[in-house]
Amino acid sequence: MSHPHVPLFFERLSPERQIERSREFLSRWRTRRTVRSFSGDPVPFELIENAILAASSSPSGANQQPWHFVVIKDADLKRRIRIAAELEEKQNYEGRFPDEWLQALAPFGTTWQKEFLEIAPYLIVVFRIDYGLDLINGVEHKRKHYYVQESVGIACGALLAALHLSGLATLIHTPSPMGFLTDLLERPRNERPFLLIPVGYPAFGAQVPAIQKKPLAEVLTVR
């Protein structure tokens, strides 16, 4: 059974306007930095909702939209997430991480302590939905999802861009393993945590590492 088709809405811009938009986005996106020092100042929730709406409009394999976003604002739940994340991270830093990874992290000064998980006004946990679960006559049936990892990755990129363009700071946090998020947030068994993103305003005087991105010549090949 095929989907009905509708006319495409597409505004073709002049080359000058295209370049103007392209440069504007590039200029704003280049200012995004990973922030580990957050302010507890409140954030309008509509900014979070709009960013998630933008992310959930991303393309996905067979339009299955294999993602779910859980927003945490409750202080007690944020604290429980911090405790569970730090438990895993402490084991990582003190034995599970290979020396190579620890050496790569060393210039950034990161540790197993993750106080930002309590301070940031919102945490967004992105779950990937590995397969669908349909209830038919009281019996659960699995439905295969396609290109889940790729689809959720695209949605996360859109989410980060939308949050940044809304004037918010973010951090991409991936405590490993992340199974505790499934339990704490009471998500179904077909979902797996993909990213944990603290969101808010930077703390006054926040600093970030002085890093450089690769030049275009290193990341682009034209054939």
Steps between C-alpha positions, in 0.01 A plus 500: 500500500663822385485842660298766320721767348462876537671789322843589636527835672840637405608860479776540246718787613725720297866396510577815699239414765618140513857606570380755757307232690785253470751746642264603779448141612871421476587806707251416775567126507875553529443673835352186656717350772455215743431655841564332834423797726128578504290765666189389684305790348161389363455445127168555317365151439375595154865514389537134597172402336581682176846342482353153547236571235780600264699185583197276461445646151830345388514239224503135606510156341154426353374800703485275808627782723677263741559751779351615826605804703466507879540843662593499869444810711424340838786571742478165679505304174794704372687417820427129461626515142817674615566238769449213255709667226786577739501142624558376145745776413708446814549138398586615147764749607646269765527182299267441205633768264811395305811716546468633145155645573612649831793666323267643236273642773781638717540840322132577570526445875186287521438274801236254614324780691198633306347780707351655185241222503340666803568866420372524141127584506418224252643165400389355168547127461471382141389139465531297184208266433666182375176338383129572508265322739143460376224357716270284284218312671684529828823356358819703448656487154843636416532727196847540347646850488752598234807726526428574865850617595531727198151645541543580870843650434351738243223598744755571774695729268182693425419516872840647587475755220150606603601540865810699410314730262249560780779642716554199725812309600527122481725212591503160329538248782530127442551319831584141424313277547176701489249230594423677828315768301257243364423389855483843665282645224284186473536462125380186316736219411515591130665834580870561570658826627701670226606838644461693824499876434506758782346827376499851643695823515875500565610591851639850542869487409474155340811397310556247224820340366683690226464250216518518123289328238655337197534730199279443198784343303517216755129420507395557139591311186359611165526250217 
